[in-house]
Amino acid sequence: MSPVGMTEQSDERRLQFEAEATRIVNSAAEKGLILRLLGSLAFHLHCPGHANLQKQLGRAYTDIDCAGYHTQTSKMAALFSALGYAEDPEVNLYFAGQRSIFNNPSSGIHVDIFYDKLNFCHEINWVGRLEIETLTLPLAEMLLEKMQIIKINEKDIIDTIMLLLEHALGESDLETINIARISKLCALDWGLWRTVTMNLGKVAQLAQGYIELGAEEKKQVSQQVESALARINEEPKPLAWKVRAKVGDRVKWYQDVEEVS
């Protein structure tokens, strides 16, 4: 069995997902609602110069993931109903105000909306940040979305490689990966620092094994990771961070992820 998100997918199906993702975000905007993409489609649409890597490396779309604000939760059902989707009432009740799931019976497309934050291995909060971009999460949050995963898998590595090839690191959000924001968040939470730095190292290492990447692309990924790690590690750390760092891996530093089928 292929890992989730790693399988062959027809061009027709890929284009259907891409068009639907854009339709959802634009339809929300027309209603005064804020939705932004995360996950595979966000990386595809925000990394057009390297979007072909997903197909070349067997990275498939499995659903449409969106970020929103919990203050607009009550208006999502009407929006998605008009778009041809049915609400998953059991899941939406269980995750009231935190997450909503909608399914389109005709297309078979599943939409997962996260409100205010991702809260998986680590919490990635985007309150006040979604307005930065018109279609996706800001680039810093896109990188953190992948780097917060303890059991990182190939689809996450591929998406991260695309992002690092497409966008420079910077101290702002202007089409750059805001490494200043990432560094500050890692300085406030040793656990997040531990997972992010660990995963960045894995990305640099695993990128070297892809024959689909040229020598210069592999070098660029390594340089981006090296620069990111240097910036994260030079950020001043408070006393609480230093105390937690002395404990290290002897105490669990991440949350277990609750799966929703």
N, C-alpha and C positions, 0 to 999 in steps of 0.2 A: 504494500500500500504506500502511495506517495505521501510525503508529509503535507500537512494542510498548506494550501497556497502554492504548492509546487507540482504542477501538472501541465500537460499540453492544453491549450485553449485556442479555439478558432479565432481568426481575425474578426469575424462577424460578432462573436460573443464579446470580445474585448471592446469593440467599438460600441456595442450596446451598453456596456457598463460605463464607459467613458461619457457617452452622451447623456445617460441617465443621471450620473453624478452631477454633471453641469446643470442639467435641468432642475434638479432638486434644489441646489444652492441658489440658482437664479429665481426660481419660483418662490423660495423663502424670502429672498430680498424684495420681491414685488409685494409681499404681504407685510413687509416691515420686520421680518424675522431674521435672525442671524444664525446661519449654519455655515460651517467651514469643514472641508474635507480633511480627514487624516487617513492613515493606512496607505495601501498600495496605490490607490487612485490619486491621492494627494502627491505622492512622489512622482507618479507618471506625469501629472499635469504641471507640476512645478519644476520638473527637470526635463524639459522637452528635448534638449540636446543629447540626453543619454537615456531617454525613455525606452528606446529599443532594447536596452539591456534586459528589461523584464521579460520580454518575449524570448530573446535569445537564450536566457538562462532558465527558462521554464517557470517564470514567476506568474501565476495566474491570479485573476481577480476572483474572490469568493463572496464578497459582499461590499456594501458601501458604508463606510464608517464616517460619522459626522460629529463635529463638536458644536455645542450650543450653550446657551445660558439657562439655568434652571428657572429664571423668572419668566421664560417664554414656554415652559413645558406644556402648559394647558392649551396652547394654541397649535401644537404640533399635530394633534389628531386630525383636526379639520384640514390642515395643509396636506397631510399625506392621504387622507381620504379623497380629496380632490384630485390627487395625482394617481389614484388607482390602487392605493395600498390599504391593507387591513392591519389594524393594531393588534399586537400581542398583549391582551389585557392582563394575563397572569404575570408575565415578566414586568410589564409596565407598572403594575400594582406593587410588586415585590421591590422594585428599584425606584419607587415613587420619588420624583424630583431629581434622580441621579442618572437614570438611563431609560431610554425608550427603544422598542423594537417594532418595526413595521415590515410587512411582507407583501410583495406584489404577486398575486396568484397567476397573473397572465404571463409575466416575464420570469417569474421565479427568483427575482432579485430581493435580497434581504437588506434592510437598512438598520443600522445600529447607531443610536445617537447617545453621546455622553455629554452630560451637563456639567459645566464649570471646571471639570478636571477628569483626568484618567486616574484611577486609583487601583492599580494593579500591584506590581512588585514595589513600586514607589509612587507617590502622588505627584502628578504633573498638573499644576493648576494654570488655567488660562483666562481667569477672570480679568476683564479689561484688556485682553490681548487680541481677541478675535477680529477687532476692527482694523488691525494692521494690514491684513490681507483681504482680498475680495473672494477668494476661492478656497484657499487652504489655511491650515494653521500657520502661524509664523514659522520661519525656518528653524529657529532655536527649539521650539516645541516639537517640530517634526523630528529633529535629531534626538531630543530627549525621549520622545515616544518610543523610539527603537532602543535607545541605550539604557532604559530603565528595566528591560526584560532580563531576568536572571537566566532563564533557559533560552537564550537567544538562538534563533534558528536561521536557516539559509535565506528564507524570504526577507528577514529583517536585515541580514548582512547585505543582500542585493540592493535593497532600498537605500540603505545607508551609503553604500558605495556610489550610487547614482547621485545622492545629495552632495557628497564630498567632491565629486567630479564636476558638478554643475555650478556650485556656489562657493565663493570665498568665505573665509572666516572674517569677522569684523566686530566692531564695538557698537553696532547699531543693527536695526532691522531692515535697512534699505537694500533688499535683494542680497543680503549677506546673512550668514549664520551668526547670530548674535552670541558670540562666545563669551562676552562679558556677562550676559544674563545667565548663561549656563554655569559659568565659573562661580558667580555669586550664589546660585542655588546649591551647588556642590559644596560651597564653603559653609553653608548653613546646615548641612546634613551629611555627616560622614558616610552613612549608608548609601545615599545617592552617589556621592563621590566614588565610593568603592565599586559600585556596579557600573557607573558610566565609564570610569577609567579602565576597568577590566574589559568591558565590551569594545571600547575604542581600540584597545590592543588586539582583540580578536579580529576586528574588521581589517586592520592593517595586515595582519598575518594571513587571513583567509583570502584577501583580495589577490595575493600573489599567486594563488592556485588557479585562477580563472584564465583559461587560454583565450577567452573572448576579449580579455583586456590586453591592450598593448603595453609595452614596457613603460612608456611615458605615463599612461593612465595608472599603472601600478605604483609608479614613483610618486605621482600626484596624491594618491590616496595615502601613502605612507607619510608624505610631507604634511598633509592636512591633519592627520592623526597626531603626528609629532607636535605640530603647532598648537593643536587643541589641548593636548595633555600638558604642554608647557604653560599655557595660559591658565588652565584650571588649577594647576599645582602652585602657580605663583600667587594666586589670589589669597590675600590674608585670611587666616582661619581663626575663629574665636576660641576661647579656652575650652568651651564645651566640646567643640569638634576635636581638639587635641586630646582631651581626656578619652573620648570615645575611640579615637584612633589607637590608643594604647591597648584597648581591649581587643580591637581587631576582629578577625573572623571567629574568634572563640564564642562570640555571641551572635546569633542570627541578626542580620542587618536589613532584611527585606520582608515583605509580606507575601504570603502564599496567595496565588491567584484563584479566584472562584470562577469556574467556567460556566458559561450559559450556552446551552445547545440550541 
